[in-house]
Amino acid sequence: MWQLRVDGASNQKGAGVGVDIVTPDGTLLEQAITLSFPASNNEAEDEALLSGLCLAKELSIKKLAIYLDSQLITSQALGEYMAKHPRMILYLDKVQEVVEGVSYLHHSAGAPSRELARRCTGKLRISAGYPVQTLHPSQAP
C-alpha cells in the first residue's frame, strides 16, 4: 500500500509543509513547500494534508495510508469533529472534494515529515538541490 506522511508547521519566520509519499516498493518521494502567506499551525497542517492528497491524486493512487500528527485535522477529515473557523471550513471542504471517490485510510501518528516542515519555516537550512515549492495566497483556500 502507498503511504502519505504529512506535517505542517508555523512560526514567526513563516509556515511550511512537508509531504512524503512512500511507494509500495519503499521508494520515498519528498516535497517541501514554503507558504508565502501567514498561516496558523492548524492551517499549515491542512495545507500539508491537502498538498499530499493532491499529489496522490495526480499519481492516480487509489489506496493510501495517511499519517499525520494532528488529531484535530484527522478528526475533521474523518467527519468526527466539525470545523468552526471559516478558513478551516474551506480547507475541510477542499480536502473532502479531493478525496471524493478514492479509498483512504486515516491514521493519527507522528509524521516523519516534521523535518521537512521545519525546513520550510526557516528553522533548518535547506540543502542545495532539495525540492522546495512555494505556495502563494492565490493557491490557498
C-alpha positions in Angstrom: 0.0 0.0 0.0 1.1 3.6 -0.7 1.8 5.8 2.3 1.4 9.5 2.7 3.1 11.2 5.6 2.5 14.9 6.0 3.2 17.7 8.5 2.8 21.4 8.7 4.5 24.0 10.9 4.2 27.7 11.5 6.3 30.1 13.5 7.3 33.8 13.5 9.6 33.2 10.4 6.8 31.7 8.3 4.9 28.5 7.6 5.8 25.3 5.7 4.7 21.9 4.7 6.4 18.5 4.4 5.0 15.8 2.2 6.4 12.2 2.0 4.9 9.6 -0.3 6.2 6.0 0.1 5.5 3.7 -2.8 4.6 0.0 -2.2 8.2 -0.9 -3.1 9.6 1.5 -0.4 10.7 4.4 -2.7 10.5 7.7 -0.9 9.2 10.8 -2.7 9.7 14.0 -0.8 8.3 17.5 -1.2 8.8 20.6 0.9 6.5 23.6 0.5 7.1 27.1 1.8 3.8 29.0 2.4 4.2 32.6 1.3 1.3 33.8 3.4 0.6 33.8 7.2 -0.9 30.5 8.4 -1.7 29.1 11.8 -0.3 25.7 12.8 -3.7 24.1 12.0 -3.8 25.8 8.6 -0.3 24.6 7.9 -1.4 21.1 8.8 -4.4 21.4 6.5 -2.1 22.7 3.7 0.1 19.6 4.3 -2.8 17.2 4.0 -4.3 18.9 1.0 -0.9 19.1 -0.8 -0.3 15.4 -0.1 -3.7 14.4 -1.2 -3.5 16.4 -4.4 -0.1 14.8 -5.2 -1.5 11.3 -4.5 -4.5 12.1 -6.8 -2.1 13.3 -9.6 -0.2 10.0 -9.2 -3.6 8.1 -9.5 -3.1 6.4 -6.1 -6.3 4.7 -5.1 -5.3 3.1 -1.8 -3.3 5.2 0.6 -2.5 5.1 4.3 -2.3 8.6 5.6 -0.1 9.6 8.6 -0.4 13.0 10.2 0.2 14.1 13.8 -2.7 16.5 14.2 -5.6 14.8 15.9 -7.8 17.8 15.1 -7.2 17.7 11.4 -7.5 13.9 11.3 -10.8 14.0 13.2 -12.2 16.8 10.9 -11.2 14.9 7.8 -13.0 11.8 9.1 -16.1 13.8 10.0 -15.7 13.2 13.7 -15.2 16.9 14.5 -16.7 19.9 12.8 -14.6 22.8 11.6 -15.9 26.1 13.0 -13.4 28.8 11.8 -14.3 30.0 8.3 -10.9 29.3 6.8 -10.8 25.8 8.4 -14.2 25.1 6.9 -12.8 26.0 3.4 -9.8 23.7 4.0 -12.1 20.8 5.1 -14.4 21.3 2.1 -11.3 21.2 -0.3 -9.9 18.1 1.4 -13.3 16.3 1.1 -13.5 17.4 -2.6 -10.0 15.9 -3.3 -10.7 12.6 -1.6 -14.1 12.0 -3.2 -14.3 8.6 -4.9 -10.9 7.5 -3.5 -10.4 5.0 -0.7 -8.1 6.4 2.0 -7.1 5.2 5.5 -6.5 7.8 8.1 -4.1 7.4 11.0 -3.1 9.9 13.6 0.6 9.2 14.4 3.9 11.0 14.5 4.7 12.1 11.0 8.3 11.7 9.8 7.8 14.8 7.6 8.3 17.1 10.6 11.8 17.9 9.5 10.5 18.9 6.0 8.0 21.3 7.6 10.7 22.7 9.9 13.0 23.4 7.0 10.3 25.3 5.2 9.6 27.6 8.3 13.3 28.6 8.4 14.2 26.5 11.5 16.6 24.4 9.4 18.7 25.2 6.4 17.6 23.6 3.1 20.4 21.8 1.4 21.2 22.5 -2.3 19.1 20.5 -4.7 16.3 19.9 -2.1 12.9 20.1 -3.8 11.1 23.1 -2.4 8.0 24.7 -3.8 6.4 28.0 -2.7 2.6 28.1 -2.3 1.2 31.6 -2.8 -2.0 33.0 -1.4 -4.0 32.6 -4.6 -3.5 28.9 -4.3 -4.8 28.7 -0.7 -8.5 28.2 0.0 
